[in-house]
Each structure stands twice: as structure tokens, then as C-alpha cells.
């Protein structure tokens, strides 16, 4: 039988009754405690880099900068590229896996989660895991939320406050939801959107996507 960490890496549903769940819980508790200590006691960026390297289990590039406080609940499945910048108060829930490629900029209070729960109330305590990938040279604006399973394409921009629940194609600008007409941008979500909102700067689906995607090349 696969151990629980191998099952997590494979993206399988995790139940509290699973063999090894207690061991997983100990890792979570230790990681959270180490983040608390890092955020309270580090005196410089080099200290943060050193401690965070220990938390995620791999060395962080010397050109990558993480401003504390920084929060993660697991750490083992975070992969940070070269020359990454992460501003203050960011949170990465990485049990499903989070990959941040080279030259990515992440604004303050950004939340990235690779973890979800079933909608069925009977089984809602289970963990549903889907990896998140932020491709090279992406800029994630302050307060944005990236939800499980999302890939943000290379050179894209996610505006401050956006909630991203679908993939963002390369070289796109994801703008936070607001009802304002603009002729400059063409909505790219209309091909699979059931909402009658073509004259407004917004799109939505039955799962409440609170953002709109527009080509920055229009």
C-alpha cells in the first residue's frame, strides 16, 4: 500500500481514516510551528531563505526573496524557481502541490491553495488535492486568490483581488470582477460562459468565477 505522502503526491483523495494520517498531521503541526518561529525571529532575508529552504526540503535560489510573514501548512510540495519575489503575508497551502517558476512576482496577501473538500456534506472532511502551477514571469497582484488545479500561463498578470478558478492562458491579464464597459479589451471567457454579460467587463459561471480574462494584445 502506498504511504500517505505518496498518495498526496499522486493527487489522490485523502481521508482522516487513511493509514499514516497521524504522521501527516505531525508534519503539518511542525511546519506551522516553524513558520510561526520564522516569522517572529528572523532578522533578514537570508534567514528567511535558509529557514524556508529547510521547511520545503530544497534549497531556495539566492536571488529569490520572500518577505515575512509567510505561511504554509505543509511545505514539502512547494517548488520555488529562481529570481522569485514573494511579498508580505502570502499563504501557500501546498498539500496538493504548488510550483512557482522562475521570475515570478507575487504581491502581498496572495493566497494560493492546492487543497479542496468534496461538496457532499457526508464526506466533506476529506481532502481533494489539485496542483497549482504559476508559470515563468507571471505577476500575481496583491490580495489575489489562486484556487486548486489552476495553471497561470507564462507572462500573465493576475490583478489585485482576483479570484482565479480556471487556467489563465499565457500573456493574458486577469482582471478583478467589476461591471464597467471597456472597448479596449476583448473577453476571452465567452466561448464557455453561459452568462449574458458581453457588454460588461466581467464573466461568471455556475461556480462563481469572480474575474474576467482579457487579452493584453488587443
Secondary structure by P-SEA (a helix, b strand, c coil): cccaaaaaaacccccccccaaaaaaaaaaaaaaaaaaaacccccaaaaaaaaaaaaccccccccccccccccccccccccccbbbbccbbbbbcccbbbbccbbbbccbbbbbcbbbbcccccccbbbbbbbbbccbbbbccbbbbccbbbbccbbbbccccccccccccbbbbbcccccccccccccccccccccccccccccccccccbbbbbccc
